[in-house]
Amino acid sequence: MTSDQPTEPPHDDDPEQTICFCHNVQLGRILKVIRAGGKTLHDIQVETCASTGCGGCEWQILEILQSEKD
């Protein structure tokens, strides 16, 4: 059985890891927005433009948001 969601982790601990390739947004920028009060995908999109191109990184951003809540 296959799943539509990728099985690799959403990110490693490297703040320079690119999450959104369409807009060249790195993990560190996304974490900065979250730690400054960003709580939703929309918050991340507004501040960074991540996931506003092809949308392929949306699942990663949602996983990052979730991991920062935990």
C-alpha positions as CSV (number, residue, x, y, z in Angstrom):
1,M,0.0,0.0,0.0
2,T,1.3,3.5,-0.9
3,S,0.6,6.8,0.7
4,D,0.4,10.2,-1.0
5,Q,2.3,11.8,1.8
6,P,6.1,11.5,1.7
7,T,7.7,9.4,4.4
8,E,10.9,11.4,4.9
9,P,11.0,13.8,7.9
10,P,9.9,17.4,7.1
11,H,13.3,18.8,7.9
12,D,16.6,18.3,9.6
13,D,18.2,20.7,12.1
14,D,20.0,22.7,9.5
15,P,18.5,26.2,9.4
16,E,19.9,26.7,5.9
17,Q,18.0,23.7,4.5
18,T,15.8,24.9,1.7
19,I,12.2,24.0,2.3
20,C,10.6,26.0,-0.5
21,F,12.6,25.8,-3.7
22,C,10.2,28.1,-5.7
23,H,10.9,31.0,-3.4
24,N,14.2,29.9,-1.9
25,V,12.9,29.8,1.6
26,Q,15.1,28.1,4.2
27,L,14.1,26.3,7.4
28,G,15.6,29.0,9.5
29,R,13.3,31.7,8.0
30,I,10.2,29.5,8.6
31,L,11.2,28.8,12.2
32,K,11.8,32.5,12.8
33,V,8.2,33.3,11.7
34,I,6.8,30.5,13.8
35,R,8.8,31.6,16.9
36,A,7.7,35.2,16.3
37,G,4.0,34.0,16.6
38,G,3.2,32.5,13.2
39,K,0.7,29.7,13.9
40,T,-0.7,28.7,10.5
41,L,0.4,27.9,7.0
42,H,-1.1,31.2,5.9
43,D,1.1,33.1,8.4
44,I,4.2,31.4,6.9
45,Q,3.0,32.1,3.4
46,V,2.4,35.8,4.1
47,E,5.8,36.3,5.7
48,T,7.9,34.2,3.4
49,C,6.0,33.4,0.2
50,A,6.8,29.7,0.9
51,S,4.2,27.3,-0.5
52,T,2.7,30.0,-2.8
53,G,4.4,28.7,-5.9
54,C,3.8,25.1,-6.8
55,G,2.7,24.1,-3.3
56,G,4.9,21.1,-3.1
57,C,6.4,22.1,0.2
58,E,3.1,22.7,2.0
59,W,3.2,19.3,3.8
60,Q,6.7,20.1,5.1
61,I,5.6,23.5,6.5
62,L,2.6,21.9,8.1
63,E,4.9,19.3,9.7
64,I,7.3,22.0,10.9
65,L,4.4,23.9,12.4
66,Q,3.2,20.7,14.2
67,S,6.7,19.8,15.4
68,E,7.1,23.4,16.9
69,K,3.8,23.0,18.8
70,D,5.0,19.8,20.4
